[in-house]
């Protein structure tokens, strides 16, 4: 009932919670643990504005890493938390996640 606080990534990694099947991941049901790594795979219907809003949302709520893959352009963008904010990694193709 509150779309401003709901987001469903294509893939996520959340450390500190039991490994089990979930229909969805609800932070409020997981002891406040937010996914640390989030992956979005763009579809043709995604707009630049929508993707910018997703990045801002995950930044606001504390993802440590955010990955944005555009299969049409074969382009990967990676963002890692730096100084409290998600900052774009200069060379995403050579980036090695310290979390994963």
N, C-alpha and C positions, 0 to 999 in steps of 0.2 A: 503494500500500500504506500510505500515511500520510494518511488523510482530514483530520487536523488541520492539515495544511499544503497542502491542495488546496482551491481555490475556483474556480469558473467563472462570471464575470459574464456578463450578457447582451451587453454591449458594453464594450470597453475601448479606451483610446488609450495607446500606448506609444511615446514618443519615444526616439530613440537606437538603434533596431534597424532592420534592413533591411525595407522594405515588400515583403512577399511573402505568399503564401497559406500558412496554417498550419492544421493540423487542430486544434491547441490551442497555447496560449502557455505555455511552460515557462520560468520565470525562470532555472532552472539551465542552460538551453540558450541563453539570450539574454544571457550575460555578466553575469548578476545584475540586469539591468534589470527593474524592477517597473512594471506599468502605472501611469501617473500619474493618469489619469482613468478612473473606473469607473462604469458605469451598470447599475442593476438595475431591471427592470420587474416589478412584483409580479404574481403570478398569484393566483387565488382560493385556492389551497392554501397560500400563504405565510402564516405566523403572525407576529405582532408579535415574538415571541421569536426566531424565525429571522432576521428582518430586523435585529434588534438584534445578533445574533451575527455577521451578515455585516458590518455597519458596524464592529464591534469588530475583526474579522479584518483588514479593509482598513486600519483605523487602525493596528493593530499592525505590519503588513507594509509600510507606507509610502506608500499611495496619497495623492496630493496633493489630489485631489478625489473625492468620492463623490456620486452622484446616485441617489435612490430615487424612482421614479415609480410611483404607484398609479393605474392607468387607471380603476378602478371609482369612485374618489373624485375623479378628475381633480386629483390633488395631487402636486406635486413638492417634494421636500426635497433641498436641496443642502448639502454639507458641504465645507469647505475647511480645509486644514492651517493651524493658527494656534498658535504656541508649541509646536510639536512634536506636536500632537494635531489630529484632525479635529473641527472645531466647526461646528455648524449655522449656516448663513447665514440671517440674519433674514428676508429677503425673497427666496426662491428664484426667484420669477417675474421679478424685476428683476435677478437676478444675471447678471453677464457674466464668464465664466471667463477669468482671465488666461492660462491655458494654451492654451485652444482659440480 
